[in-house]
Amino acid sequence: MNPDVLAQNFKGKRVLITGGLGFIGSNLAIKLVDSGADVTLLDSMQPEFGGNLFNIAPVKDLVRVNFSDMRDVHTLPYLAKDKDFIFNLSGQVSHIDSMTEPLVDMEINVKAQLSLLEICREYNKEAVIVYTSTRQFYGRPKYLPVDEQHPIEPTDINGINKFSGEQYHILYNRVYGLKTTSLRLTNTFGPRQLIKHNRQGFIGWFIKKAVCGELI
Ligand SMILES: NC(=O)c1ccc[n+]([C@@H]2O[C@H](COP(=O)([O-])OP(=O)(O)OC[C@H]3O[C@@H](n4cnc5c(N)ncnc54)[C@H](O)[C@@H]3O)[C@@H](O)[C@H]2O)c1
């Protein structure tokens, strides 16, 4: 996005990024710091997830980092209550892990999401909340390109839970007027992406194989 447009929208604004030390969250943090925003990052740093201090190296002295878990309902009100924007990116991202640990996926991708919305309903109805959803819950495409009319047929636990997380955001807009929106991301890739294992999608893994000169 054009830096001037970013600055117009975010200069001086208080922004919380949940999952802010992960791949997408850290790239967003760097852009927002550049645009003059006052940025706080929340991340639980579970070892197999994408959170990594390396990701925020360029802005490490220019952001506040809160190492906490979004499932902790006691921390969230303090972090959420005074923010103009909340980019809600924290998530269990691995479709494979969601099948081996379905309840963990549900707690992070459903329960914690609902907690954040409840906290915003109570303490901060004015924040703009952007949720990162996924194209995955459409399932195997029945036609291309997949559009928003396509049937929802998740192929795994993660798809069901991400759809629930998204729908809570949409419901809280319709019923309570919270300023929520949801983006259905698809196979995002780029710098700071987790590539140390192959359970977070194929692109990062293929890139690692190519860099190491291994067979894809
Ligand atoms: N990368 C993609 O292609 C893609 C596609 C569709 C949707 N998404 C969504 O975008 C968001 C960000 O994905 P990403 O690719 O940057 O993944 P990532 O794993 O790099 O980042 C997610 C971050 O969330 C943190 N986190 C997880 N559970 C947490 C919790 N309970 N409390 C606090 N922090 C927690 C992790 O530590 C990690 O840093 C996710 O919600 C994901 O579902 C990503």
Ligand as a Chemical Component Dictionary entry (heavy atoms), coordinates in Angstrom:
data_LIG
# 
_chem_comp.id                   LIG 
_chem_comp.type                 NON-POLYMER 
_chem_comp.pdbx_formal_charge   0 
_chem_comp.three_letter_code    LIG 
# 
loop_
_chem_comp_atom.comp_id 
_chem_comp_atom.atom_id 
_chem_comp_atom.alt_atom_id 
_chem_comp_atom.type_symbol 
_chem_comp_atom.charge 
_chem_comp_atom.model_Cartn_x 
_chem_comp_atom.model_Cartn_y 
_chem_comp_atom.model_Cartn_z 
_chem_comp_atom.pdbx_ordinal 
LIG N1  N1  N 0  -0.185 -17.680 6.116  1  
LIG C1  C1  C 0  -1.278 -17.935 5.386  2  
LIG O1  O1  O 0  -1.204 -18.312 4.209  3  
LIG C2  C2  C 0  -2.641 -17.742 5.993  4  
LIG C3  C3  C 0  -3.757 -18.092 5.220  5  
LIG C4  C4  C 0  -5.021 -17.909 5.755  6  
LIG C5  C5  C 0  -5.161 -17.373 7.035  7  
LIG N2  N2  N 1  -4.080 -17.057 7.762  8  
LIG C6  C6  C 0  -4.282 -16.528 9.126  9  
LIG O2  O2  O 0  -3.456 -15.398 9.342  10 
LIG C7  C7  C 0  -3.067 -15.349 10.722 11 
LIG C8  C8  C 0  -1.553 -15.187 10.812 12 
LIG O3  O3  O 0  -0.938 -16.301 10.172 13 
LIG P1  P1  P 0  0.635  -16.408 9.944  14 
LIG O4  O4  O 0  0.826  -17.095 8.649  15 
LIG O5  O5  O -1 1.296  -15.105 10.208 16 
LIG O6  O6  O 0  1.018  -17.484 11.074 17 
LIG P2  P2  P 0  2.143  -17.450 12.207 18 
LIG O7  O7  O 0  2.117  -18.786 12.865 19 
LIG O8  O8  O 0  3.430  -16.981 11.647 20 
LIG O9  O9  O 0  1.576  -16.336 13.187 21 
LIG C9  C9  C 0  0.595  -16.601 14.137 22 
LIG C10 C10 C 0  1.075  -16.040 15.449 23 
LIG O10 O10 O 0  0.041  -16.199 16.433 24 
LIG C11 C11 C 0  0.663  -16.522 17.660 25 
LIG N3  N3  N 0  -0.307 -17.185 18.509 26 
LIG C12 C12 C 0  -0.890 -18.391 18.287 27 
LIG N4  N4  N 0  -1.728 -18.689 19.285 28 
LIG C13 C13 C 0  -1.675 -17.654 20.151 29 
LIG C14 C14 C 0  -2.325 -17.385 21.381 30 
LIG N5  N5  N 0  -3.173 -18.253 21.928 31 
LIG N6  N6  N 0  -2.051 -16.207 22.002 32 
LIG C15 C15 C 0  -1.177 -15.318 21.458 33 
LIG N7  N7  N 0  -0.516 -15.540 20.312 34 
LIG C16 C16 C 0  -0.777 -16.691 19.655 35 
LIG C17 C17 C 0  1.832  -17.420 17.258 36 
LIG O11 O11 O 0  2.818  -17.510 18.277 37 
LIG C18 C18 C 0  2.315  -16.768 15.985 38 
LIG O12 O12 O 0  3.339  -15.838 16.234 39 
LIG C19 C19 C 0  -3.583 -16.634 11.364 40 
LIG O13 O13 O 0  -4.756 -16.346 12.077 41 
LIG C20 C20 C 0  -3.875 -17.537 10.186 42 
LIG O14 O14 O 0  -4.911 -18.457 10.451 43 
LIG C21 C21 C 0  -2.811 -17.233 7.286  44 
# 
loop_
_chem_comp_bond.comp_id 
_chem_comp_bond.atom_id_1 
_chem_comp_bond.atom_id_2 
_chem_comp_bond.value_order 
_chem_comp_bond.pdbx_ordinal 
LIG N1  C1  SING 1  
LIG C1  O1  DOUB 2  
LIG C1  C2  SING 3  
LIG C2  C3  SING 4  
LIG C2  C21 DOUB 5  
LIG C3  C4  DOUB 6  
LIG C4  C5  SING 7  
LIG C5  N2  DOUB 8  
LIG N2  C6  SING 9  
LIG N2  C21 SING 10 
LIG C6  O2  SING 11 
LIG C6  C20 SING 12 
LIG O2  C7  SING 13 
LIG C7  C8  SING 14 
LIG C7  C19 SING 15 
LIG C8  O3  SING 16 
LIG O3  P1  SING 17 
LIG P1  O4  DOUB 18 
LIG P1  O5  SING 19 
LIG P1  O6  SING 20 
LIG O6  P2  SING 21 
LIG P2  O7  DOUB 22 
LIG P2  O8  SING 23 
LIG P2  O9  SING 24 
LIG O9  C9  SING 25 
LIG C9  C10 SING 26 
LIG C10 O10 SING 27 
LIG C10 C18 SING 28 
LIG O10 C11 SING 29 
LIG C11 N3  SING 30 
LIG C11 C17 SING 31 
LIG N3  C12 SING 32 
LIG N3  C16 SING 33 
LIG C12 N4  DOUB 34 
LIG N4  C13 SING 35 
LIG C13 C14 SING 36 
LIG C13 C16 DOUB 37 
LIG C14 N5  SING 38 
LIG C14 N6  DOUB 39 
LIG N6  C15 SING 40 
LIG C15 N7  DOUB 41 
LIG N7  C16 SING 42 
LIG C17 O11 SING 43 
LIG C17 C18 SING 44 
LIG C18 O12 SING 45 
LIG C19 O13 SING 46 
LIG C19 C20 SING 47 
LIG C20 O14 SING 48 
# 
